[in-house]
Amino acid sequence: MELLLIEDDQLIGSGLVPALEREGYGVRWCRDGGQARALVGEFAFDIIVLDLGLPRLDGMDLLLQWRRRGIVTPVLVLTARDTPEDKIRGLDGGADDFLTKPFDIGELLARLRALLRRHADGPVVEHEGLRLDCERMSATFNSAPLELSRREFLLLRTLLSRPGKVYSRSQLEAALYDGEHEVSSNAIEVHVHNLRRKTGPGLIQTVRGVGYRAGASR
């Protein structure tokens, strides 16, 4: 998952970056609103962590611009502005979640996982004959019912959220196991093996030394 961290406080940013990377995110950190606006225009991010009190361009103004442009990337707002009016303005302006400073990094990571789950839960995902109904947690392949375990479903949903994007094993573990500590070292490989048996060998492609991506089934 590609994450944009927009935070001008050096101490907060330098503490967040390694914690986010350990969670499996690819992190790009910028320190002012002008740079953030340029980055969002140039790159596709899976999620954004946004401080409101930024140099050059206020974070709230930045968020409003994104939403007016149709950018729907989930945004978690970090701010020292903790009045109910500030929170209402942020949520009405397009924020998906709101965390006031000071905050616990563990809570921030949990909120990011929850945002990504909600954002991935579009009603239907379709790719190469595969159809996932995310509301009913059901699937078909070439119009035939496809029996999947919960984690097989989550693995396919994650890969199909951005077909062609390569996900590392740690990123897939974060999506499937939601921070559980005891995860078998070959758990992802087992799920991939089972899914290939059900859908054919080409739908999930291995990128050696990197991870997996959704490809063509034939």
DOSETOR-119331 format. One record per residue: residue in three letters; z, x, y of N, C-alpha, C, CB in turn. Coordinates in steps of 0.02 Angstrom, whole numbers, padded with zeros to 5 digits, always signed. Atoms other than C-alpha are relative to their C-alpha. Last residue first. Glycine has a CB too. Layout:
# residues N
ALAZXYZXYZXYZXY...
# end
This chain:
# residues 218
ARG+00056-00015+00044-00969-00286-00849-00034+00063+00025-00049-00058-00004SER-00019+00013+00069-00796-00327-00781-00055+00020-00048+00017-00073-00010ALA+00041+00052+00030-00833-00245-00614+00018-00007-00074-00076+00017+00009GLY+00072-00013-00003-00692-00148-00535-00038-00058-00028-00017+00064-00038ALA+00039+00055+00028-00509-00175-00491-00073+00017+00009+00018-00069+00033ARG+00031+00045-00048-00421-00009-00460-00036-00055-00038-00048+00038+00046TYR+00044+00051+00027-00301+00107-00551-00030-00041+00057+00037-00046-00049GLY-00028+00066+00016-00205+00268-00520-00054-00046-00027+00033-00031+00060VAL-00018+00039-00060-00227+00443-00447+00032-00067-00019-00062-00012+00043GLY-00045-00036-00044-00241+00582-00577+00022-00038+00062-00032+00062+00021ARG-00043-00052+00030-00390+00501-00658+00040+00038+00052-00043+00049-00040VAL+00021-00057-00041-00453+00345-00572+00046+00057-00018+00003-00018+00079THR-00046-00056-00011-00436+00215-00709-00032+00052+00045+00021+00031-00068GLN+00027-00067+00007-00536+00054-00693+00055+00052+00013-00059+00011+00047ILE-00049-00046-00030-00470-00121-00723-00024+00071-00015+00073-00012-00029LEU-00029+00034-00057-00612-00246-00750+00053+00043+00035+00032-00065-00023GLY+00024-00021-00066-00714-00128-00856+00035-00030+00059-00070-00014+00005PRO-00022-00066-00023-00628-00127-01026-00016+00016+00073-00030+00051-00042GLY+00053-00050+00007-00636-00313-01067+00021+00065+00035-00065-00027+00030THR+00054+00012-00048-00528-00458-01006-00059+00048-00008+00026+00006+00070LYS+00013+00070-00014-00394-00483-01139-00062-00013+00043+00060-00030+00034ARG+00012+00034+00063-00389-00309-01217-00019-00074+00011+00062+00004-00046ARG+00067-00019+00021-00407-00234-01045-00019-00033-00066-00006+00076-00007LEU+00048+00037-00040-00256-00334-00990-00072+00018-00019+00012+00014+00074ASN+00000+00070+00021-00150-00269-01134-00052-00041+00038+00069-00031+00008HIS+00029+00004+00067-00197-00088-01100-00006-00073-00023+00043+00041-00050VAL+00072-00010-00008-00161-00109-00914-00036-00006-00067-00015+00070+00032HIS+00028+00061-00029+00010-00183-00952-00076+00006+00008+00033-00014+00069VAL-00003+00052+00052+00051-00038-01070-00030-00065+00027+00073-00012-00023GLU+00054-00013+00049-00009+00091-00942-00002-00053-00054+00010+00070-00032ILE+00064+00021-00030+00101+00011-00809-00057+00011-00049-00013+00039+00066ALA+00004+00073-00006+00255+00022-00920-00067-00023+00028+00057-00026+00045ASN+00068+00020+00016+00227+00203-00973-00011-00075+00008-00018+00021-00070SER+00049-00046-00030+00378+00281-00889-00071-00020-00014+00012+00070-00025SER+00028-00047+00049+00485+00130-00932-00055+00041+00031-00027-00038-00061VAL+00070+00018+00014+00567+00052-00779-00028+00053-00048-00043-00005+00065GLU+00018-00020+00067+00757+00056-00764-00070-00026-00017+00051-00027-00051HIS-00009-00072+00011+00792+00055-00577-00025+00022-00069+00073+00018+00007GLU-00041-00011+00060+00722-00115-00530+00003+00074-00016-00028-00040-00060GLY-00059-00042-00010+00654-00107-00353+00045+00008-00059+00039-00026+00055ASP-00041+00019-00058+00535-00255-00360+00065+00040+00005+00016-00074-00003TYR-00070-00004+00020+00471-00225-00537+00049-00008+00057+00013+00065-00035LEU-00017+00037+00061+00289-00276-00524+00075-00005-00012-00032+00032-00059ALA+00024+00069-00004+00243-00229-00344+00024-00041-00060-00076-00001+00002ALA-00036+00035-00054+00351-00072-00340-00020-00073+00004-00013+00034+00067GLU-00068+00012+00023+00284-00019-00511+00040-00038+00053+00035+00066-00018LEU+00002+00057+00046+00107-00043-00447+00069-00016-00027-00049+00014-00058GLN+00013+00060-00039+00140+00070-00298-00001-00062-00044-00067+00007+00038SER-00061+00017-00036+00222+00201-00409-00010-00062+00043+00023+00059+00044ARG-00048+00031+00046+00073+00198-00529+00064-00021+00037+00017+00049-00057SER-00035-00048+00042-00046+00230-00386+00048-00037-00046+00038+00052+00043TYR-00072+00005-00004-00162+00095-00322+00032+00050-00047+00025-00073-00016VAL-00037-00032+00054-00346+00132-00291+00075-00006+00014-00021+00074-00008LYS-00054-00044-00024-00435+00007-00178+00037+00028-00060+00048-00038+00047GLY+00026-00066-00016-00596-00061-00254+00052+00049+00025-00054-00006+00050PRO+00042-00030+00052-00539-00241-00248-00031+00066+00023-00056-00049-00019ARG+00048-00044-00033-00402-00268-00118-00043+00033-00053+00036+00053+00045SER-00012+00012-00071-00286-00413-00166-00047+00043+00042+00073+00014+00019LEU+00052+00042-00029-00369-00401-00336+00012-00017+00073-00007-00063-00040LEU+00064-00035+00001-00263-00253-00391-00055-00040+00036-00021+00016-00071THR-00005-00058-00045-00101-00338-00337-00067+00036+00004+00054+00048-00024ARG-00002+00025-00069-00146-00505-00416+00002+00058+00049+00060-00047+00010LEU+00067+00021-00019-00196-00419-00578-00002-00023+00073-00025-00056-00046LEU+00041-00060-00002-00029-00327-00588-00072-00018+00021-00001+00035-00069LEU-00015-00037-00062+00069-00483-00541-00044+00062+00007+00074+00019+00002PHE+00026+00039-00056-00017-00583-00680+00010+00037+00066+00034-00070+00003GLU+00072-00008+00004+00017-00447-00808-00033-00038+00058-00027-00026-00068ARG+00016-00064-00030+00196-00448-00746-00074+00017-00006+00042+00055-00033ARG-00012-00001-00072+00218-00634-00774-00022+00066+00031+00075-00013+00015SER-00071-00004-00015+00137-00625-00946+00008+00001+00076+00033+00063-00032LEU-00027-00062-00030-00042-00682-00956+00076-00005+00005-00030+00011+00070GLU-00072-00004+00006-00136-00809-01062+00025+00067+00025+00022-00011-00074LEU-00021-00069+00014-00312-00832-00998+00076+00003+00000-00030+00050+00054PRO-00070-00016-00017-00388-01006-01004+00018+00071-00022+00047-00050-00033ALA-00046+00013+00056-00579-01001-01020+00071+00018+00021-00022+00041-00063SER-00015+00071+00007-00692-01019-00866+00046-00018-00058-00064-00039-00007ASN+00063+00031+00020-00758-00840-00879+00010-00073-00021-00033+00040-00058PHE+00049-00054+00001-00577-00784-00868-00064-00027-00030+00026+00062-00040THR+00056+00010+00045-00446-00911-00817-00045+00060+00004-00038-00066+00016ALA+00061-00040-00005-00274-00886-00743-00053-00025-00048+00015+00074-00012SER+00045+00009+00057-00112-00977-00706-00064+00038+00012-00014-00075-00012MET-00006-00059+00044+00036-00934-00594-00041-00010-00063+00074+00012-00018ARG-00019+00023+00067+00031-01113-00524+00012+00058-00049-00053-00046-00028GLU-00052+00050-00007+00032-01062-00340+00026-00022-00069-00026-00061+00038CYS-00064-00032-00016-00061-00899-00371+00056-00051+00009-00006+00042+00062ASP-00030+00051-00042-00208-00979-00461+00072+00022+00013-00002-00071-00035LEU-00073+00004+00000-00299-00826-00525+00022-00055+00047+00031+00068+00021ARG-00026+00045-00051-00484-00835-00570+00076-00005-00008-00033-00071-00005LEU-00072+00011+00006-00574-00696-00663+00023-00044+00058+00039+00068+00001GLY-00014+00048+00053-00763-00708-00681+00074-00014-00011-00028+00025-00064GLU+00036-00018+00061-00794-00549-00580+00018-00046-00059+00015+00071-00018HIS+00034-00065+00003-00661-00584-00448-00031+00009-00069+00050+00058+00015GLU+00055-00002+00048-00573-00742-00389-00036+00067+00003-00050-00057+00013VAL+00034-00064-00005-00403-00763-00305-00054+00001-00054+00050+00061-00007VAL+00045-00019+00054-00335-00938-00274-00032+00068+00015-00055-00054-00011PRO+00004+00050+00053-00190-01010-00173-00042+00022-00060-00027-00064+00027GLY+00052+00047-00018-00147-00853-00075-00011-00048-00057-00066+00036+00019ASP+00000+00065+00033+00016-00779-00134-00049-00049+00031+00069-00029+00002ALA+00046-00001+00057-00021-00600-00084-00008-00068-00033+00024+00050-00052HIS+00068-00009-00025+00055-00624+00088-00051-00001-00057-00006+00065+00040ARG+00022+00062-00033+00214-00697+00015-00073+00006+00022+00044-00016+00059ARG+00007+00052+00052+00234-00550-00106-00027-00065+00031+00067-00013-00035LEU+00060-00014+00038+00197-00426+00032-00011-00051-00055+00003+00071-00029LEU+00059+00016-00041+00326-00505+00145-00065+00011-00038+00000+00042+00064ALA+00006+00073-00004+00458-00503+00008-00061-00021+00041+00064-00030+00029ARG+00023+00024+00065+00427-00319-00028-00010-00075+00001+00050+00019-00055LEU+00071-00018+00006+00440-00279+00158-00028-00025-00067-00009+00075+00006ARG+00038+00048-00041+00604-00376+00170-00075+00015-00003+00024+00003+00073ALA+00001+00064+00035+00675-00276+00024-00040-00052+00039+00071-00026-00012LEU+00046-00007+00056+00626-00112+00106-00006-00066-00038+00023+00056-00048LEU+00068-00003-00025+00708-00164+00270-00050+00004-00057-00009+00061+00047GLU+00020+00068-00019+00866-00216+00179-00071-00001+00026+00049-00028+00052GLY+00010+00039+00061+00876-00047+00092-00020-00071+00016+00064+00000-00041ILE+00066-00015+00026+00849+00041+00259-00014-00040-00064-00008+00075-00013ASP-00007-00037+00062+01002-00046+00333-00070+00010-00029+00046-00038-00051PHE+00015+00036+00061+00980-00099+00514+00010+00046-00060-00073-00027+00001PRO+00013-00044+00058+01040-00052+00687-00009-00040-00063+00058+00050-00008LYS-00031-00066+00006+00935-00130+00756+00073-00005+00021-00037+00052+00044THR-00028-00029-00060+00873-00308+00728+00033+00068-00015+00052-00047+00032LEU-00059-00038+00019+00755-00361+00591+00026+00036+00061-00016+00050-00058PHE-00033-00027-00060+00624-00498+00618+00064+00034-00023+00014-00056+00052ASP-00071-00008+00012+00497-00566+00493+00028+00041+00058+00015+00035-00069ASP-00015+00030+00065+00319-00630+00495+00073+00007-00019-00043+00032-00054ALA-00038-00043+00046+00293-00598+00680+00014-00037-00064+00066+00024+00033GLY+00038-00023+00058+00156-00705+00758+00036+00047-00046-00061+00032+00022GLY+00055-00044-00019+00209-00743+00935-00039+00028-00058+00024+00056+00042ASP+00053+00042-00027+00315-00891+00881-00062+00041+00018+00025-00039+00061LEU+00027+00039+00056+00417-00772+00773-00057-00046+00023+00056-00042-00032GLY+00034-00044+00047+00439-00648+00915-00032-00038-00057+00048+00051-00027ARG+00063-00023-00031+00477-00780+01047-00039+00044-00048+00014+00039+00065ILE+00046+00057-00001+00605-00863+00932-00067+00022+00030+00030-00058+00042LYS+00023+00012+00069+00687-00695+00896-00051-00057-00002+00059-00015-00046ASP+00045-00055+00019+00697-00650+01080-00029-00012-00069+00038+00067+00003GLU+00063+00009-00037+00769-00821+01124-00050+00054-00018+00013-00001+00075PRO+00041+00050+00034+00900-00805+00986-00067-00011+00034+00037-00067-00003THR-00018+00069-00019+00959-00644+01068-00043-00049-00039-00008-00010+00076ASP-00030+00040+00054+00943-00481+00970+00021-00070+00021+00059+00035-00026ARG-00004+00064-00035+00825-00370+01067+00025-00053-00050-00069-00021+00032ALA-00069+00006-00023+00864-00203+00982+00010-00065+00038+00019+00060+00044THR-00015+00001-00071+00700-00221+00888+00075-00001+00012-00032-00060+00033LEU-00064-00034-00009+00609-00202+00725+00016+00001+00074-00002+00073-00029VAL-00021-00024-00066+00471-00329+00692+00068+00033-00005+00001-00057+00051LEU-00073+00002-00004+00396-00347+00518+00021+00032+00066+00034+00037-00062VAL-00034-00043-00047+00211-00387+00530+00076-00012-00003-00026-00011+00073PRO-00071+00017-00011+00099-00458+00395+00036+00052+00042+00035-00007-00068THR-00043-00047+00035-00086-00420+00426+00073-00018+00011-00014+00073+00023VAL-00053+00037+00034-00168-00579+00494+00046+00046-00041-00030-00053-00046ILE-00029-00049+00046-00283-00502+00625+00063-00031-00031+00017+00067+00037GLY+00006+00022+00069-00375-00651+00701+00026+00049-00051-00070-00016-00015ARG+00061-00028+00029-00404-00571+00871-00010-00020-00073+00001+00076+00005ARG+00056+00031-00035-00276-00687+00952-00067+00025-00028+00004+00014+00075ARG+00007+00068+00025-00152-00632+00818-00057-00036+00035+00066-00038+00010TRP+00023+00000+00070-00180-00449+00856-00012-00071-00024+00051+00035-00045GLN+00071-00019+00000-00165-00473+01045-00029-00003-00071-00009+00069+00029LEU+00038+00058-00024-00001-00568+01026-00075+00015+00000+00023-00020+00070LEU+00001+00051+00052+00069-00427+00920-00041-00060+00020+00072-00021-00018LEU+00043-00025+00053+00022-00296+01049-00007-00051-00056+00027+00066-00028ASP+00068+00010-00025+00100-00397+01189-00050+00022-00053-00011+00040+00065MET+00013+00072+00001+00261-00407+01088-00071-00015+00024+00051-00038+00043GLY+00015+00023+00067+00256-00221+01053-00015-00074-00005+00057+00016-00045ASP-00058+00032+00033+00245-00177+01236-00020-00028-00068+00029-00056+00044LEU+00016+00070+00014+00099-00063+01281+00057-00030-00040-00068-00007-00039ARG+00070+00016-00014+00109+00109+01361-00017-00073-00011-00044+00042-00042PRO+00035-00025-00059+00279+00156+01286-00072-00026+00002+00000+00077+00000LEU+00045-00057+00009+00357+00042+01155-00027+00024+00067-00058-00019-00046GLY-00007-00040-00061+00507-00076+01152-00040+00064-00004+00073+00015+00014LEU+00024+00036-00059+00448-00201+01021+00002+00042+00063+00041-00062+00010ASP-00053+00001-00050+00457-00093+00865-00027-00036+00062+00026+00073+00017LEU+00013-00004-00072+00328-00143+00735+00064-00002+00041-00046-00057+00022VAL-00069+00002-00026+00324-00117+00547-00005+00017+00074+00048+00051-00039ILE-00016-00036-00062+00147-00161+00489+00074-00009+00015-00043-00024+00060ILE-00059+00027-00033+00082-00213+00317+00016+00045+00059+00061-00005-00049ASP-00027+00054+00040-00073-00191+00208+00059-00034+00035+00022+00025-00068PHE-00068-00011+00026-00164-00089+00338+00022-00061-00040+00049+00015+00058ALA-00029+00060+00030-00352-00085+00372+00068+00019-00030-00047-00030-00055PHE-00020-00002+00071-00404+00054+00490+00027-00067-00022+00052+00055-00011GLU+00041-00047+00039-00500+00069+00656+00014-00004-00075+00012+00070+00023GLY+00070+00015-00007-00440-00077+00763-00044+00042-00046-00021+00011+00070VAL+00012+00064+00032-00265-00063+00695-00073-00021+00007+00047-00053+00029LEU-00003-00008+00073-00266+00122+00739-00015-00065-00036+00069+00026-00021ALA+00060-00035+00024-00325+00094+00918-00001+00005-00076-00004+00070+00032ARG+00057+00045-00009-00192-00038+00954-00064+00033-00026-00008-00018+00074ALA-00003+00051+00053-00058+00075+00879-00060-00047+00005+00065-00040+00004GLN+00023-00031+00062-00110+00220+00991-00002-00051-00056+00045+00060-00018GLY+00070-00015-00008-00092+00111+01145-00030+00030-00063-00011+00045+00058GLY+00041+00059+00012+00073+00039+01086-00074+00012+00006+00020-00052+00048ASP+00011+00041-00060+00161+00205+01069-00050-00055-00014-00024+00044+00059ARG-00058+00006-00043+00243+00312+00934-00011-00039+00065+00025+00068+00018CYS+00019-00012-00069+00128+00312+00784+00057-00020+00046-00065-00038+00019TRP-00051+00012-00051+00171+00335+00601-00029+00014+00069+00063+00044-00013ARG+00025-00029-00062+00046+00316+00459+00049-00019+00055-00074-00024+00016VAL-00027+00015-00067+00130+00286+00292-00039+00038+00054+00075+00018+00003GLY+00034-00052-00039+00052+00272+00118+00015-00015+00073-00077+00001-00015TYR+00046+00015-00054+00185+00166+00036-00036+00063+00024+00037-00033+00058GLY+00070+00004+00022+00259+00202-00136-00050-00016+00054-00006-00050-00053GLU+00011+00068+00025+00444+00166-00105-00073-00010-00023+00017-00050+00054ARG-00031+00003+00067+00473+00354-00090-00010-00069-00031+00076+00014+00005GLU+00044-00037+00047+00346+00352+00052+00030+00000-00070-00011+00072+00024LEU+00058+00041+00015+00445+00217+00142-00047+00033-00050-00038-00016+00064ALA-00025+00057+00039+00607+00316+00131-00058-00046-00020+00053-00040+00039PRO-00011-00020+00070+00516+00475+00187+00025-00057-00045+00049+00057-00003VAL+00062-00022+00033+00444+00386+00342+00014+00023-00072-00031+00058+00039LEU+00037+00052+00035+00600+00288+00390-00059+00027-00041-00026-00051+00049GLY-00038+00024+00056+00716+00431+00434-00038-00051-00042+00065-00030+00023SER-00005-00055+00048+00590+00523+00543+00043-00018-00060+00029+00062+00033GLY+00064-00011+00034+00547+00359+00628+00005+00054-00053-00052+00019+00050ILE+00014+00056+00045+00727+00313+00669-00063+00013-00040-00007-00066+00039LEU-00051+00000+00052+00769+00485+00739-00013-00056-00050+00070-00008+00031GLN+00012-00054+00048+00606+00501+00836+00049-00001-00058+00005+00068+00036ASP-00062-00037+00009+00622+00331+00920-00008+00052-00055+00059-00049-00016ASP-00002-00058-00045+00446+00278+00970+00064+00041-00006-00008-00024+00071GLU-00070-00011-00020+00416+00164+00820+00003+00063+00044+00047+00006-00062ILE+00007-00008-00073+00252+00091+00757+00070+00003+00028-00043-00058+00032LEU-00066+00001-00032+00249+00115+00567-00011+00015+00074+00049+00051-00033LEU-00001-00028-00067+00081+00069+00489+00069-00009+00029-00055-00033+00046LEU-00047+00027-00049+00088+00042+00302-00006+00036+00066+00073+00004-00027GLU+00004-00039-00062-00049+00066+00171+00042-00035+00053-00074+00007+00023MET+00000+00042-00059+00000+00000+00000+00000+00044+00062+00061-00047+00000
# end
